[in-house]
Amino acid sequence: MSELVISWVVSVCKILIAVGLINVWLIRFNRPTKYRGAGSHNMKEEFAVYGLPSWSLYVVGGFKLAIALCMILVLFVPSLMLSLGVPALGILSVLMLGAISMHIKVKDSLTRALPAVMMLLMASVILFNV
């Protein structure tokens, strides 16, 4: 693939990660979606279904919103990719592996885990093209 196409794909992945995380953690936080674990109706319920402590919801949410901001920032200041973007994507990858494992734990269908799988895939695409 040409360098221009790769650059475009990487930029689109950064945007999708940022928009996706903001959507889930700010807009749909208290709303049911077809992707919530074990049919939960909101984020608090979902974390409880996974057996996670209530404080972990805020830690994970804080990390994910910070990662979204990092993706927006590195779009406009590409020189920060190594110092800010790569660590943020590393943390996102660990969180997505955790999310996938939680869906497996509660025996969710692949459909419910799809957003986490896609986030992990997009983070990998970006990291492999730094």
Secondary structure by P-SEA (a helix, b strand, c coil): ccaaaaaaaaaaaaaaaaaaaaaaccccccccccccccccccaaaaaaaacccaaaaaaaaaaaaaaaaaaaaaaaccccccccaaaaaaaaaaaaaaaaaaaaaaccccccaaaaaaaaaaaaaaaaac
